[in-house]
Amino acid sequence: MTHSSRSLDEIRSRIDAGLSESVETLKALVRIPSVSWDGFPSEEVHRSAEFVA
């Protein structure tokens, strides 16, 4: 196995290892209302911003 294919395998392994957690994090994020317009509760926008900070 070459160095580059070994590195690629490491990258794939790390992606696979963290994928489920990343998907769950994204699911939690999209549950937060975060569209801003007149009358939209600004606390939801702030909550969304804090989640991704």
N, C-alpha and C positions, 0 to 999 in steps of 0.2 A: 504494500500500500504506500503510495507516495505521500509526501508531506501535505500537499494540497488536498488530496482526497481524505486524509485523516482529519484535517482541519474542517472540511466540509461535513464529515460525519459528526464531529464534535458540535458544530453549529446546529445540525439537524437534531441531535440529541438534546441540546439545551432548549431548542424551540419546542420539541415534543414534551419535555419535562415541565415547561412553564405554560403551555397552551391552555390547559383547563383553568388554571388560576387567572390567566389573562382574559379568557372568555367570561368568567364569572365577574371579574372586575368591570368589564365593559357592560355586562347585563345590569349591574348595579348602577352604573353611570347613566344608562339610557332610561332607567326608571325615574330619574330625577327630572321633573319638568324644568326646562331651561330655555324656553323661547321667551324673548322679551318684547312686549308691546305695551302700549298704554293700558294700565289696569292689571297687567300681569304681576303677580306677587314677586317683588324684587328679592325676597328672601330665598326663593327657589333658584334664581339666577346665582345668588351668592353661594348657595349650597352646592350647586353644580360646579362653580369655580373652585370652591374649597376642596371638592372631591378630586379634581384633577391636579391641584397644586402640589 
